[in-house]
Amino acid sequence: MITMIAAVSTNGILGVDGKIPWMGKYSADMKRFKSLTSGGTVIMGTKTWHSIGGKPLPNRTNMIISASLNECDLPAGASIHNRPQRAMIASKYTDPTKNIWVIGGASIYLQSMSLVDYIDLTIIPEYVEAYHTHDIVRFPWINPTKFELESKTDGEQGLIHLKYKALDKIG
Ligand SMILES: NC(=O)c1ccc[n+]([C@@H]2O[C@H](COP(=O)([O-])OP(=O)(O)OC[C@H]3O[C@@H](n4cnc5c(N)ncnc54)[C@H](OP(=O)(O)O)[C@@H]3O)[C@@H](O)[C@H]2O)c1
């Protein structure tokens, strides 16, 4: 199963200046992310890799999508791939039973839209204003002809969890 997992503000913002604006504030979201993704493969772009400190997330197979990074500069437990689809194939080849999680950022979410089975989107109860910068990234549009809302759950700390199911996956 391949799932895209993201958290967005009420106005659809994922990140500002290379960071998640509410980082550290919603422990329930962090706990949920860790519990869902543990034991699986996580796929991320270079900027997201840097935003997590350039260290692999423990207990997960970390795959980074990059044309600029060199695998020998990475710590053990992380590998480089040149497209999200290649990383998905590599994960399935190594262990077909492993769940695959696309964890961002915006560029990787956009490239993975036609490849995932589910989108797990958490709405953070905050409206993010970022007038000081142009470095703002938003979650891509979810095409209603490609995905249907499967569930909407109220979580802790005012979080809302939306789960979308792909109607007709290509990859
Ligand atoms: N709220 C959330 O749930 C969440 C989750 C994740 C990230 N974020 C935020 O999102 C922001 C980062 O998102 P982003 O879209 O700017 O960056 P990103 O997707 O994390 O990384 C983009 C980089 O990945 C590499 N890349 C992407 N597609 C590629 C391809 N097909 N082939 C080769 N390399 C490719 C490129 O780097 P190279 O130069 O190395 O090729 C590109 O510059 C940050 O603010 C982060 O905090 C938020």
Ligand as a Chemical Component Dictionary entry (heavy atoms), coordinates in Angstrom:
data_LIG
# 
_chem_comp.id                   LIG 
_chem_comp.type                 NON-POLYMER 
_chem_comp.pdbx_formal_charge   0 
_chem_comp.three_letter_code    LIG 
# 
loop_
_chem_comp_atom.comp_id 
_chem_comp_atom.atom_id 
_chem_comp_atom.alt_atom_id 
_chem_comp_atom.type_symbol 
_chem_comp_atom.charge 
_chem_comp_atom.model_Cartn_x 
_chem_comp_atom.model_Cartn_y 
_chem_comp_atom.model_Cartn_z 
_chem_comp_atom.pdbx_ordinal 
LIG N1  N1  N 0  3.454  19.745 6.568  1  
LIG C1  C1  C 0  3.930  18.588 6.125  2  
LIG O1  O1  O 0  3.320  17.517 6.282  3  
LIG C2  C2  C 0  5.246  18.587 5.414  4  
LIG C3  C3  C 0  5.838  17.375 5.045  5  
LIG C4  C4  C 0  7.071  17.415 4.362  6  
LIG C5  C5  C 0  7.664  18.632 4.085  7  
LIG N2  N2  N 1  7.057  19.787 4.469  8  
LIG C6  C6  C 0  7.655  21.093 4.140  9  
LIG O2  O2  O 0  7.715  21.195 2.713  10 
LIG C7  C7  C 0  8.819  22.034 2.360  11 
LIG C8  C8  C 0  9.690  21.310 1.372  12 
LIG O3  O3  O 0  8.923  21.008 0.209  13 
LIG P1  P1  P 0  9.510  21.318 -1.241 14 
LIG O4  O4  O 0  8.489  20.953 -2.237 15 
LIG O5  O5  O -1 10.036 22.709 -1.241 16 
LIG O6  O6  O 0  10.787 20.370 -1.305 17 
LIG P2  P2  P 0  10.974 18.757 -1.313 18 
LIG O7  O7  O 0  9.905  18.144 -2.151 19 
LIG O8  O8  O 0  11.152 18.259 0.068  20 
LIG O9  O9  O 0  12.393 18.650 -2.042 21 
LIG C9  C9  C 0  12.544 19.182 -3.326 22 
LIG C10 C10 C 0  13.882 18.712 -3.875 23 
LIG O10 O10 O 0  13.864 17.291 -4.057 24 
LIG C11 C11 C 0  14.609 16.950 -5.224 25 
LIG N3  N3  N 0  13.703 16.380 -6.233 26 
LIG C12 C12 C 0  12.360 16.492 -6.309 27 
LIG N4  N4  N 0  11.878 15.802 -7.348 28 
LIG C13 C13 C 0  12.933 15.242 -7.969 29 
LIG C14 C14 C 0  13.081 14.385 -9.096 30 
LIG N5  N5  N 0  12.029 13.964 -9.820 31 
LIG N6  N6  N 0  14.320 13.991 -9.427 32 
LIG C15 C15 C 0  15.401 14.371 -8.704 33 
LIG N7  N7  N 0  15.324 15.179 -7.605 34 
LIG C16 C16 C 0  14.106 15.608 -7.241 35 
LIG C17 C17 C 0  15.227 18.255 -5.728 36 
LIG O11 O11 O 0  16.456 18.403 -5.015 37 
LIG P3  P3  P 0  17.908 18.061 -5.665 38 
LIG O12 O12 O 0  18.481 19.384 -5.968 39 
LIG O13 O13 O 0  18.636 17.332 -4.612 40 
LIG O14 O14 O 0  17.662 17.244 -6.912 41 
LIG C18 C18 C 0  14.239 19.288 -5.229 42 
LIG O15 O15 O 0  14.788 20.572 -5.104 43 
LIG C19 C19 C 0  9.525  22.389 3.664  44 
LIG O16 O16 O 0  9.036  23.629 4.124  45 
LIG C20 C20 C 0  9.088  21.270 4.613  46 
LIG O17 O17 O 0  9.154  21.650 5.945  47 
LIG C21 C21 C 0  5.869  19.792 5.119  48 
# 
loop_
_chem_comp_bond.comp_id 
_chem_comp_bond.atom_id_1 
_chem_comp_bond.atom_id_2 
_chem_comp_bond.value_order 
_chem_comp_bond.pdbx_ordinal 
LIG N1  C1  SING 1  
LIG C1  O1  DOUB 2  
LIG C1  C2  SING 3  
LIG C2  C3  SING 4  
LIG C2  C21 DOUB 5  
LIG C3  C4  DOUB 6  
LIG C4  C5  SING 7  
LIG C5  N2  DOUB 8  
LIG N2  C6  SING 9  
LIG N2  C21 SING 10 
LIG C6  O2  SING 11 
LIG C6  C20 SING 12 
LIG O2  C7  SING 13 
LIG C7  C8  SING 14 
LIG C7  C19 SING 15 
LIG C8  O3  SING 16 
LIG O3  P1  SING 17 
LIG P1  O4  DOUB 18 
LIG P1  O5  SING 19 
LIG P1  O6  SING 20 
LIG O6  P2  SING 21 
LIG P2  O7  DOUB 22 
LIG P2  O8  SING 23 
LIG P2  O9  SING 24 
LIG O9  C9  SING 25 
LIG C9  C10 SING 26 
LIG C10 O10 SING 27 
LIG C10 C18 SING 28 
LIG O10 C11 SING 29 
LIG C11 N3  SING 30 
LIG C11 C17 SING 31 
LIG N3  C12 SING 32 
LIG N3  C16 SING 33 
LIG C12 N4  DOUB 34 
LIG N4  C13 SING 35 
LIG C13 C14 SING 36 
LIG C13 C16 DOUB 37 
LIG C14 N5  SING 38 
LIG C14 N6  DOUB 39 
LIG N6  C15 SING 40 
LIG C15 N7  DOUB 41 
LIG N7  C16 SING 42 
LIG C17 O11 SING 43 
LIG C17 C18 SING 44 
LIG O11 P3  SING 45 
LIG P3  O12 DOUB 46 
LIG P3  O13 SING 47 
LIG P3  O14 SING 48 
LIG C18 O15 SING 49 
LIG C19 O16 SING 50 
LIG C19 C20 SING 51 
LIG C20 O17 SING 52 
# 
